[in-house]
Amino acid sequence: MALTLILALLIPFSHRTHNQTACQICHAGTGVRKGFPRPAVCGRCHGVKYPKPVQWTRVNELAEFARFSHARHRKTSCRVCHGPVETRNVLTAEIAFTMKFCRGCHVREKARAECGTCHEAK
């Protein structure tokens, strides 16, 4: 139990170490936030039972006035918006989620790019 508690409190997480695991295995969900893995998800592969939730640190944020759905972008590689996270030991917000960035991708991919696609009408 003592070892398990220490692991739960001091998890040095590396995406590089986990680069053979599909993003969706750990980051479930289809909304704005894919979500952080629950301890049980980590335990499935690592065979460790974590006694309490892990305190993950959010790296990317989307402005409150913008709408986004991971489900609608499911054919887009995670790298497009999050960078080459599978090569990183420590994550930072490598790409700013600005209107210029998002709209540029929509125009290149010939996706809807009207204001109402990402912003609610007031």
ABEGO torsion letter per residue (X at the ends): XAAAAAAAABBBBBAAAAAABBAAAABBEABABAEBBBAAAAAAAAGBBBABBBBBBBABBBBAABBBBAAAAAABBAAAAAEBAAABABBBBABBBBAAAAAAAAAAAGBBABAAAABBBX
